[in-house]
């Protein structure tokens, strides 16, 4: 899921320490209680991802746009449980946006109407007197979420951050809340955070220059960005793998925070740099303390080429809008997008190739083809091919029919424009076919430790044979492909909460917090972190986190010295 409003500013305020007045900024703290499915290993955390299915309508872009129901096909919402204050709720993980928000008990209209989701009680809200408006999607699938910025302790995978800013949403038409999900957990960069920019604007009265905007990431930024800056994690990163729950059920969804998943070697991933956005492209203006820096805006990477069944497809000739570069071909990696989206000319080329009778100009035409014919769409990234598993390319047109399938996981999207330079948005099918690692790098000085993405294909060599077997199994099952049990949208909150409580300890009484103060000098010098050249880094190369951690240690030592000196003088 991605913002569509072109805003490109982000937040900040430098917290200056004085020895006698220590502002309390909590480092992430680990609970000592039972974690159940949450596992902590060597400076990182593993959290299972749940999946929910919702009815899908196929949407296509072009002169003629429309929606066509496709029977039992489903959009998939991938959720993790999170505790915000005393509220435990499933939130949709979204690498295409940067904000954390949850529906409030005042949200009763639009998508919230009759939804049984857990809601955040406004009676316990610590308001910042700041309104926030968040917009998602492209020109044909846009949604909104309106509310206020509040502060509370947010806990994910046993890691807690006190005073975490988040949106308490009072009105939204976002469909996630209609299907058992209370909100969105945005995993994007601080530069895309509407919560952070709104909070900074309230506190400082302006978003320019951006010095305060950047420095306040530690206090006001997105949850994982804040955690990554503390040094608590082994590495400032997270990884996502998604499970397949239709056609041929396989895999386990997992969100890993702070390191690569167990058993995954860094050398097996293909690492590529994140596309940076300068100010003319809709990115953030550099601050005075780092005037030559260019900052990341989205989890966006370059694509070398797009292939269908081994044949390279011509690049899109659709011009970018607003004077942006039309030659560069990049992709947003977006878990909030349940399908694949690409340039209209390339998408139509793909669909008419797999389905010769498909008419892109006819809104009622479906790109159908025999289910047993594997179609392999692949993306060349960093010089290596990353295919979409053929089981993730198709959908079932109608019940009791395993002969005819449809390419319903691919639609067209907007041309590149300011603050949205990508031509492709690679959603859930890409994450079901690949393990993707997201490395923040140095958030204040990206040239010191650039942000990057690592990809490892999970598509087996016999994927075509597995599709054929799935088709045979479906025909033996009355013509229906297997699908995980769909949780009823009208289910009671009581049936939802136990699924999430078991993954986050129910009590925060064991929480341990640390006091921390950052100086303007520490933020402004880039942390003296060495340049990273590969994938994840450890130790002193922890992308700015180690400099903060060392600063904390030095401040604690200094504080202890002052206390001892005071006691000696008594």
C-alpha positions in Angstrom: 0.0 0.0 0.0 1.3 3.4 -0.9 0.4 7.0 -0.3 -0.9 8.8 -3.3 -0.8 12.4 -2.2 2.8 13.4 -3.1 3.7 14.7 0.4 7.4 14.2 1.0 8.4 15.7 4.2 9.3 14.1 7.4 9.8 15.0 11.0 12.3 15.9 13.7 13.6 17.6 16.8 16.9 17.2 18.4 16.7 16.4 22.1 19.6 18.1 23.9 20.7 16.5 27.1 21.6 18.3 30.3 23.1 16.3 33.2 20.4 17.3 35.7 17.4 16.9 33.4 17.2 13.6 31.6 14.4 13.3 29.1 13.0 9.8 29.2 13.1 8.2 25.8 12.6 4.5 26.0 14.8 2.1 24.3 13.0 -1.0 23.1 12.5 -3.3 26.0 12.0 -7.1 26.0 9.3 -8.6 28.1 10.3 -11.5 30.4 7.0 -13.2 30.1 6.0 -16.0 27.9 6.4 -15.3 24.2 4.7 -18.4 22.7 5.1 -17.9 19.0 7.4 -15.0 19.3 11.1 -16.0 19.4 14.1 -13.9 20.2 17.4 -15.0 18.8 20.7 -13.1 19.0 19.5 -9.6 18.8 16.5 -10.3 16.6 12.9 -11.4 16.8 10.7 -13.7 14.8 6.9 -13.1 14.6 4.5 -15.4 12.6 2.3 -13.6 10.1 -1.4 -14.4 9.9 -3.4 -14.4 6.7 -6.9 -13.4 6.1 -8.8 -13.5 2.9 -11.3 -11.0 1.6 -13.4 -10.9 -1.6 -11.6 -9.6 -4.6 -12.7 -7.6 -7.6 -10.4 -7.3 -10.6 -9.6 -3.7 -11.4 -7.8 -2.7 -14.6 -6.5 0.7 -15.8 -7.1 2.3 -19.2 -9.6 4.4 -21.1 -12.2 1.9 -20.0 -12.0 1.0 -16.3 -14.2 -1.4 -14.4 -14.5 -4.0 -11.7 -15.4 -7.6 -12.4 -16.2 -10.1 -9.7 -14.1 -13.3 -9.9 -16.0 -15.8 -7.8 -14.0 -17.2 -4.9 -10.7 -15.4 -5.6 -9.5 -13.5 -2.6 -7.3 -10.6 -1.7 -5.0 -11.5 1.1 -4.4 -9.4 4.2 -1.2 -10.4 6.1 -1.4 -9.4 9.7 0.7 -9.4 12.9 -0.5 -8.9 16.4 0.5 -5.7 18.1 -0.1 -4.2 21.6 -0.8 -0.5 21.7 -1.3 0.4 25.4 -3.7 -2.2 26.7 -5.2 -2.9 23.3 -4.1 -6.0 21.4 -5.1 -6.0 17.7 -4.1 -7.5 14.4 -2.5 -5.0 12.0 -1.9 -5.3 8.3 1.9 -5.2 7.6 2.6 -2.6 4.9 6.0 -1.8 3.5 4.4 0.6 1.1 3.5 3.1 3.8 5.3 4.5 6.9 2.6 5.0 9.5 1.1 3.0 12.4 -2.6 3.5 12.9 -5.5 1.7 14.6 -9.2 2.3 14.4 -10.7 4.0 17.5 -13.9 3.2 19.3 -15.3 6.4 17.7 -14.8 4.9 14.2 -18.3 3.6 13.5 -19.0 4.7 9.9 -17.7 3.8 6.4 -15.4 0.8 6.6 -15.7 0.7 10.4 -19.5 0.2 10.4 -20.5 -3.2 11.9 -16.8 -4.3 12.0 -16.0 -6.6 15.0 -12.4 -5.5 15.2 -10.6 -4.6 18.4 -10.6 -0.8 18.7 -8.4 1.6 20.6 -10.3 3.4 23.4 -10.2 7.2 23.1 -10.6 7.4 26.8 -7.1 6.2 27.3 -5.6 8.3 24.5 -2.7 10.6 25.2 -3.5 13.2 22.6 -0.8 15.4 21.0 -3.5 17.9 19.7 -2.5 17.0 16.2 -4.7 15.8 13.4 -3.5 13.5 10.7 -4.8 12.5 7.2 -3.4 9.5 5.4 -4.2 8.5 1.8 -3.4 5.2 0.2 -3.5 3.6 -3.2 -3.3 4.8 -6.8 -5.7 6.9 -8.9 -8.2 4.0 -9.1 -7.9 2.4 -5.7 -7.4 5.3 -3.3 -8.6 5.1 0.3 -8.2 7.4 3.3 -7.7 7.2 7.1 -8.4 10.3 9.2 -7.8 10.8 12.9 -5.4 12.2 15.5 -1.9 11.5 16.6 -1.6 10.0 20.0 1.3 8.6 22.2 1.3 5.2 23.9 3.6 2.2 24.4 3.7 0.0 21.2 4.9 -3.6 21.5 5.8 -5.8 18.5 7.4 -9.2 18.8 8.2 -8.5 22.5 9.9 -5.2 21.8 8.3 -2.2 23.4 8.7 1.5 22.6 7.1 4.0 25.0 5.7 7.3 23.7 5.3 5.9 20.2 3.3 8.3 18.0 0.5 6.6 16.0 -2.7 7.5 14.4 -6.0 7.0 16.2 -8.3 6.8 13.3 -11.9 8.0 13.7 -13.0 7.6 10.0 -11.7 5.4 7.2 -12.9 3.7 4.0 -9.9 1.4 4.0 -11.2 -2.1 3.5 -8.7 -3.7 5.9 -10.9 -2.8 8.9 -13.9 -4.6 7.3 -12.2 -7.9 7.5 -10.9 -8.5 11.0 -7.9 -6.1 10.8 -7.8 -3.1 13.1 -5.4 -0.9 11.2 -2.0 -0.7 9.4 1.6 -1.3 10.6 3.6 0.8 8.1 7.2 -0.3 7.7 8.4 2.4 5.3 10.9 5.2 5.7 10.4 8.2 8.0 10.3 10.5 5.0 6.9 9.1 4.1 5.4 9.3 7.5 2.3 11.5 7.7 2.2 11.0 11.5 5.8 12.2 12.0 5.4 15.2 9.7 2.1 16.3 11.3 3.6 16.0 14.8 6.7 18.0 13.9 4.6 20.7 12.3 2.6 21.0 15.5 5.7 21.1 17.7 7.9 23.4 15.6 5.3 25.3 13.5 7.2 24.4 10.3 8.7 21.5 8.4 11.5 23.6 6.9 14.4 23.6 7.2 14.5 19.8 7.6 17.1 19.7 10.4 14.5 19.3 13.1 12.5 17.0 10.8 15.3 14.5 10.5 16.5 14.7 14.1 13.1 13.9 15.5 13.0 10.5 13.8 14.3 9.0 17.0 11.4 10.4 19.1 8.6 10.8 16.5 9.4 8.4 13.7 7.8 5.1 12.6 8.0 2.3 15.1 10.7 0.1 13.4 12.7 3.2 12.4 12.9 4.2 16.0 13.8 0.7 17.1 16.5 0.4 14.5 18.2 3.7 15.7 18.6 2.5 19.3 21.2 -0.2 18.8 18.9 -2.7 20.5 18.8 -4.8 17.4 21.6 -6.8 15.9 21.1 -5.0 12.6 18.7 -2.2 11.6 16.6 -4.4 9.4 13.6 -6.7 9.0 12.7 -9.5 6.6 9.3 -10.6 5.3 8.1 -13.9 3.8 4.5 -14.6 3.1 2.6 -17.9 2.9 0.5 -19.1 0.0 -3.0 -19.9 1.1 -4.8 -20.5 -2.2 -4.2 -22.8 -5.3 -1.5 -24.8 -3.4 -1.1 -24.1 0.3 2.5 -23.8 1.2 5.0 -21.9 3.3 4.9 -20.0 6.6 4.6 -16.3 6.8 7.3 -14.7 9.0 8.3 -11.2 10.0 11.8 -11.2 11.4 13.1 -8.0 13.1 16.8 -7.2 13.6 18.5 -9.9 11.6 18.0 -12.5 8.9 15.8 -15.5 9.7 17.4 -18.5 11.2 19.2 -20.6 8.6 19.5 -17.9 6.0 23.0 -16.9 5.0 23.6 -13.3 3.9 25.7 -14.5 1.0 22.6 -16.2 -0.5 20.8 -12.9 -0.9 21.1 -10.5 -3.9 21.5 -7.0 -2.4 20.6 -3.9 -4.3 20.5 -0.2 -3.3 17.3 1.7 -2.6 16.4 4.4 -5.1 16.9 7.8 -3.5 14.6 10.8 -4.1 16.0 14.3 -4.4 13.9 17.3 -3.7 12.9 17.9 -7.3 11.6 14.3 -7.5 9.4 14.7 -4.5 12.0 13.7 -1.9 13.0 15.4 1.3 15.2 18.5 1.2 18.6 17.9 2.8 19.2 19.4 6.2 21.7 22.1 6.9 23.9 19.7 8.9 24.1 17.3 5.8 23.5 19.5 2.7 24.7 16.9 0.2 22.6 14.0 1.4 19.8 12.4 -0.7 17.2 10.4 1.3 15.1 7.3 0.6 11.4 7.8 0.3 10.1 4.3 -0.4 11.3 0.7 -0.5 12.0 1.1 -4.2 14.7 -0.7 -6.3 15.7 -0.7 -9.9 14.6 -3.5 -12.3 16.9 -4.6 -15.0 14.1 -6.2 -17.1 10.8 -8.1 -17.1 10.4 -11.6 -18.6 7.5 -13.8 -19.5 8.3 -17.5 -20.0 11.9 -16.8 -20.5 11.4 -14.0 -23.1 12.4 -10.4 -22.2 9.5 -8.0 -22.7 10.0 -4.5 -24.2 10.2 -1.8 -21.6 7.3 0.6 -21.1 7.1 3.5 -23.5 4.5 5.4 -21.4 6.1 8.7 -20.4 6.5 9.7 -16.8 4.4 12.7 -15.7 5.5 16.1 -14.3 8.8 16.0 -16.0 10.1 12.9 -14.2 12.7 10.5 -15.7 11.0 8.1 -18.1 14.0 5.9 -18.8 14.6 4.5 -15.3 12.6 1.3 -14.5 12.0 0.8 -10.8 9.7 -1.2 -8.5 8.1 -0.6 -5.1 8.2 -3.7 -2.9 4.8 -3.4 -1.1 3.3 -6.0 1.2 0.2 -3.8 1.4 -0.5 -4.5 -2.2 -2.2 -7.9 -2.7 -1.3 -8.2 -6.4 1.3 -7.1 -9.0 0.9 -3.7 -10.6 2.8 -2.5 -13.7 2.8 -0.1 -16.7 -0.3 -0.5 -18.8 1.5 -1.3 -22.1 3.6 -4.0 -20.5 0.8 -5.5 -18.5 -1.5 -5.7 -21.6 1.4 -7.3 -23.5 1.6 -10.0 -20.8 -2.1 -10.6 -20.5 -2.7 -10.8 -24.3 0.3 -13.2 -24.6 -1.1 -15.7 -22.0 -4.7 -15.1 -23.1 -4.8 -14.3 -26.9 -8.6 -13.6 -26.7 -8.2 -11.0 -24.0 -9.3 -7.5 -25.1 -7.7 -4.8 -22.9 -10.3 -2.3 -24.2 -13.2 -4.4 -23.1 -13.9 -4.1 -19.4 -15.8 -7.4 -19.5 -12.9 -9.3 -21.0 -10.9 -11.7 -18.8 -7.3 -12.8 -19.4 -8.2 -16.5 -19.1 -6.2 -19.6 -20.1 -6.0 -23.3 -19.2 -5.0 -23.8 -15.6 -2.5 -26.6 -16.4 -0.3 -24.3 -18.6 2.3 -22.7 -16.3 3.0 -19.1 -16.9 6.3 -17.7 -15.4 6.6 -13.9 -15.0 10.1 -12.9 -13.8 11.9 -9.8 -12.8 15.6 -9.3 -13.3 17.0 -7.5 -10.3 20.7 -7.0 -9.5 21.6 -9.2 -12.5 19.6 -12.2 -11.2 16.2 -13.5 -12.2 13.4 -13.6 -9.6 10.4 -15.4 -11.0 6.9 -15.3 -9.7 5.8 -18.9 -8.8 3.3 -20.0 -11.5 0.9 -20.9 -8.6 0.9 -17.2 -7.6 0.1 -16.0 -11.1 -3.3 -17.6 -11.5 -6.7 -17.5 -9.9 -9.9 -19.6 -10.2 -12.6 -18.0 -12.4 -15.5 -19.8 -10.9 -16.3 -22.6 -8.4 -16.1 -26.2 -9.5 -13.9 -25.4 -12.5 -10.2 -26.2 -12.4 -9.8 -26.2 -16.2 -10.0 -22.4 -16.8 -8.0 -20.0 -14.8 -7.4 -16.2 -15.0 -4.3 -14.0 -14.6 -6.0 -12.0 -11.8 -2.8 -11.1 -9.9 -1.6 -8.6 -12.5 -3.2 -5.2 -13.2 -1.9 -1.9 -14.6 -1.2 1.2 -12.5 -0.3 4.9 -12.9 2.7 6.2 -14.8 5.7 7.5 -12.7 5.2 10.9 -11.3 6.7 13.2 -8.6 7.1 11.3 -5.3 6.1 8.1 -7.0 8.8 7.3 -9.5 8.2 3.5 -9.8 6.6 1.8 -12.7 6.0 -1.5 -10.9 4.4 -2.3 -7.5 5.4 -5.8 -6.5 2.9 -7.0 -3.9 2.0 -10.2 -2.1 2.7 -12.6 -5.0 6.3 -11.4 -5.1 6.7 -11.9 -1.3 5.2 -15.4 -1.6 7.9 -16.3 -4.1 10.8 -14.5 -2.4 12.3 -13.8 1.0 12.8 -10.0 1.1 15.2 -8.3 3.6 14.8 -4.5 4.2 17.9 -2.8 5.6 17.3 0.8 6.8 21.0 1.8 6.8 21.8 5.1 8.4 18.5 7.1 8.5 20.1 10.5 9.1 23.1 10.1 6.8 22.2 7.5 4.1 25.5 8.1 2.2 27.4 6.7 5.2 25.4 3.4 5.3 23.0 3.3 2.3 19.6 1.6 2.6 19.2 -1.6 0.7 17.1 -4.6 -0.1 18.2 -8.3 -0.2 16.2 -10.9 -2.1 16.3 -14.7 -2.0 14.0 -16.7 -4.3 11.9 -19.3 -2.7 10.5 -20.7 -6.0 11.4 -24.4 -6.3 12.9 -25.8 -9.5 9.8 -28.0 -9.9 7.3 -25.2 -9.6 5.7 -26.1 -12.9 5.2 -29.7 -11.8 3.7 -28.5 -8.5 1.2 -26.4 -10.4 0.2 -29.4 -12.5 -0.2 -31.5 -9.3 -2.3 -28.7 -7.8 -4.6 -28.7 -10.8 -5.0 -32.5 -10.6 -5.8 -32.2 -6.9 -8.4 -29.6 -7.7 -10.1 -31.7 -10.3 -10.2 -34.5 -7.8 -11.8 -32.0 -5.3 -14.8 -31.2 -7.4 -12.9 -28.7 -9.5 -11.9 -26.5 -6.6 -8.4 -25.5 -5.6 -7.5 -25.7 -1.9 -7.8 -22.6 0.2 -7.3 -21.9 3.8 -10.3 -21.4 6.0 -11.5 -17.9 5.8 -12.3 -16.3 9.2 -15.8 -14.9 9.1 -15.9 -11.1 8.7 -18.8 -11.0 11.2 -16.9 -12.9 13.9 -16.8 -11.6 17.4 -13.8 -9.7 18.8 -13.6 -12.5 21.5 -12.6 -15.0 18.8 -10.0 -12.6 17.4 -8.2 -11.5 20.5 -6.9 -14.9 21.7 -5.2 -15.4 18.4 -3.1 -12.3 19.0 -2.7 -12.3 22.8 -0.8 -15.6 22.5 1.8 -13.9 20.5 2.3 -10.9 22.7 2.6 -11.1 26.5 -0.6 -9.8 28.1 1.2 -7.6 30.7 3.7 -4.8 30.5 4.6 -5.0 34.2 8.0 -6.5 33.5 8.9 -3.7 31.1 12.4 -2.2 31.6 13.1 1.2 30.1 16.2 3.2 29.8 16.7 7.0 29.8 18.4 8.4 26.7 19.2 11.9 25.4 20.7 12.7 22.1 22.8 15.8 21.4 22.6 17.8 18.2 26.3 17.0 17.6 25.6 13.3 17.7 22.9 13.5 15.1 24.8 16.0 12.9 28.1 14.1 12.5 26.7 11.1 10.8 27.6 8.8 13.7 31.0 8.1 12.2 29.7 4.8 10.8 31.9 3.2 8.2 30.6 2.8 4.6 28.7 -0.5 4.1 29.4 -2.4 0.9 27.3 -5.5 1.2 24.2 -6.7 3.0 23.6 -6.6 6.7 26.2 -5.3 9.0 27.0 -6.0 12.6 29.0 -4.5 15.4 30.3 -1.0 14.8 28.7 -1.0 11.3 25.2 -1.0 12.7 24.1 1.9 10.4 24.1 4.7 13.0 22.6 2.5 15.7 26.0 1.7 17.3 26.9 5.4 17.5 23.7 6.1 19.4 24.3 3.1 21.6 27.8 4.2 22.3 26.5 7.7 23.1 24.0 6.2 25.6 26.8 4.3 27.3 29.0 7.4 27.6 26.1 9.4 28.9 25.3 6.7 31.5 29.0 6.7 32.6 29.0 10.5 32.8 25.8 10.5 34.8 27.2 7.9 37.2 30.3 9.9 37.7 28.2 13.0 38.5 26.2 11.0 41.1 29.3 9.7 42.7 30.9 13.2 42.8 27.7 14.5 44.5 27.7 11.7 47.1 31.5 12.3 47.8 30.8 16.0 48.4 28.1 15.3 51.0 
